[in-house]
Amino acid sequence: MSEVDVIILGTGAAGMAAALAAHEAGAKVALAERWDRIGGTSAISGGVIWVADNPRMRAAGMADSREDALAYFRSLDHGDLVPETLEAFVDRGPEALAFLEDAGALSVSVLPGYPDYYTERPGAKPQGSRALDHDLFDLPELGEWAAKIYAIEEPKPLMLRETPLGGATAMPPPEVLGARMAARQCGFGQAMVARLLKACLDRGIEPVLGVETRRLLKDGERITGIEGERDGQPFALSARRGVIIATGGFEWDEDLRQTFLRGPVTAPASPPTATGEGLTLAMAAGAKLGNMTSAWWAPTLVQPDAPWASGEQRAQIILIERTVPHSIMVNRSARRFCNEAANYSSLGGVFHQFDPRSYDYLNLPAYLIFDAQYAERYPLGTRQPGQPIPDWVKRAETLEGLAAEIGVDGKALTETVARFNVHADEGHDPDFGRGTSAYDHFYGDRSREGTAVTLGAIREAPFYAVEIASGLLGTNGGPRTDGQARILGHDGAPIPGLLGAGNAIACPTGGIYAGAGGTLGPALTFGYIAGRTAALANT
């Protein structure tokens, strides 16, 4: 059996950060991936990284502190924060980012003006600065490995800060995008994964793909390796110092999802690689679990004509679509039920409201309602302004006709739109406060002023409706760890030789999504911590 110091399971942001940290601490590293592609959820993400008091902030002279960050999280706590892991993330996040930048594994810039999600809370940064965006990466630097990044066939030749998703008012001109496509440049999560992979390859850490880990090996109470199959053949690998689980969440495993998650999940925005391999391994090792009913909730849009390459239903998070003017969301009763411009993590929870009388979810199905003004000016999924409306979007010349198309009460929908229009014309939303927060304005129409960036009447036929699903970006529960990323057993003591990071563990921030990049910040930080902890064990 081959032997290394540290085995890392998973090649997302957490896994590759762990591999680099372990290597730099002197360990011989093996990086194993279940699938035939690199990156998983990290690769298809926006790639934003949220870390308080980060090096880029400091370089730009932006003020932050440990005290502000902790005050912010504690103001949002509903009992799921563990002080040790939260403080480890806050304290070591800047260290982790500095290490990864110095290693050439990240090249990031402050995402201008991107506010924290809960701007009115103590310690929040309404002006932004904690969210970091990736600089472009040249894919030819990876050689043949570039083709092994998940969904790289759908290149993103721009940086998030150049798009409306990142606060820009316009996209780069077509000739710029064309030149970048020709040069095979990418941004977003693709750039993050590519740069992390390049740093690994430069150090001789070559991912081993197609490894199906069936069990963890033990010597007494200590985890000493993995066993399973690769390419249909038995596969085993020994670890002198530790195994790190960084395999992502479990939202695509039907049994695990049914067992643990509260509320409906009809359309995950993650790729179908998040099948809970790491959770199953950790449970078999006797891990203590946490956050298991929680997830990074988000409203999503299913585009029937754009499945994953492997055939599974595909969905994408909706941000701009529900924030810009001339649109609202309604429920099965044809009534508004939320501030449509709120951050997606909080908004996802509104789909879980349960009515004991009907024994059903009050706000499902839900629909985005918009008019011709919206269709002319704003995007919908992959459809850009001016392009034809897809045939899976319902359309009618009247609101009553649209209500019939989606199966809701026509009178109620007409009344809902009429009420919204009055308040939109007046520039305020007394029902849900849409347009009152700094965050509400970030994804709105910045060519308009005040609350008009998000409030605009729905008057011009034809009228449109598209169903909005209860989705998520990933799960955030799993084995609990201590501040050193060591996975804990049922007795609360670390399981010797077993560590974890990313969506495969109980998130260090509980269920709190602090701001853009609220998953990747903890993932990279705990990947870094796990790698160093494992490498330095028994040395």
NORBEL-V490126 format. One record per backbone hydrogen bond with DSSP energy under -0.5 kcal/mol. CO is the residue of the C=O (numbers start at 1). NH is the residue of the N-H. If there is no record, write none. Layout:
CO;NH  CO;NH
//
This chain:
2;238  4;240  5;241  5;242  6;30  7;244  8;10  8;32  9;246  12;16  13;17  14;18  15;19  16;20  17;21  18;22  19;23  20;24  21;25  22;27  23;26  27;29  28;5  28;6  30;8  30;32  31;208  32;10  33;211  35;210  38;150  39;42  39;43  40;43  40;44  41;45  42;45  45;189  49;51  49;132  51;54  54;58  55;59  56;60  57;62  58;61  65;69  66;70  67;71  68;72  69;73  70;74  71;75  72;76  73;76  73;77  74;77  81;83  82;86  83;87  84;88  85;89  86;90  87;91  88;92  89;93  90;94  92;96  93;97  94;98  95;99  96;100  97;101  98;102  99;103  100;105  100;106  101;104  107;135  109;133  110;112  111;114  113;115  117;119  118;121  121;124  124;126  125;116  125;128  130;51  131;111  132;49  133;109  137;139  137;186  138;141  139;142  140;143  142;145  143;146  144;147  145;148  146;149  148;38  149;152  151;154  153;155  155;157  156;158  156;187  159;162  160;163  160;166  163;166  163;168  164;167  173;176  173;177  174;178  175;179  176;180  177;181  178;182  179;183  180;184  180;185  181;184  184;139  186;137  187;190  187;191  188;191  188;192  189;193  190;194  191;195  192;196  193;197  194;198  195;199  196;200  197;201  198;202  199;203  200;203  200;205  201;204  204;206  205;207  207;209  208;33  210;212  210;231  211;213  212;214  212;229  215;227  217;224  217;225  219;222  222;219  224;239  225;217  226;237  227;214  227;215  228;235  229;212  230;233  233;230  235;228  236;2  237;226  238;4  242;7  243;245  243;499  244;9  244;246  245;501  246;12  249;276  250;253  252;254  253;257  254;258  255;259  256;260  257;261  271;274  273;275  274;252  276;280  277;281  278;282  279;283  280;284  281;285  282;287  283;286  286;490  288;480  290;478  291;294  293;262  294;476  295;297  296;473  298;471  299;318  300;469  301;303  301;316  302;304  303;306  308;311  312;308  314;303  316;301  317;319  319;322  320;323  320;324  326;371  328;369  330;367  331;334  335;331  338;340  339;342  343;347  344;348  345;349  346;349  347;350  348;351  349;352  350;353  353;362  353;363  354;356  355;359  355;360  360;355  361;364  362;332  366;468  367;330  367;369  368;466  369;328  370;464  371;375  372;376  373;377  374;378  375;386  380;383  383;380  384;387  390;393  394;465  396;462  396;463  398;402  399;403  400;404  401;405  402;406  403;407  403;408  409;413  410;414  411;415  412;416  413;417  414;418  415;419  416;420  417;421  418;422  419;423  420;424  421;425  422;426  423;427  423;428  429;433  433;436  437;441  438;441  438;442  439;442  439;443  441;444  444;446  445;448  449;452  450;453  451;454  451;455  453;445  454;456  456;326  457;459  459;461  460;372  463;396  464;370  465;394  466;368  468;366  469;300  469;471  470;266  470;267  471;298  472;269  472;270  474;296  476;507  478;290  479;506  480;488  482;485  485;500  486;482  487;495  488;288  489;492  493;489  494;496  495;498  496;223  497;243  498;487  499;245  501;504  502;505  504;479  505;507  507;510  509;512  511;513  512;514  514;117  514;118  515;518  517;50  517;521  519;523  520;524  521;525  522;526  523;527  524;528  525;529  526;530  527;531  528;532  529;533  530;534  531;535  532;536  534;537  536;539
//
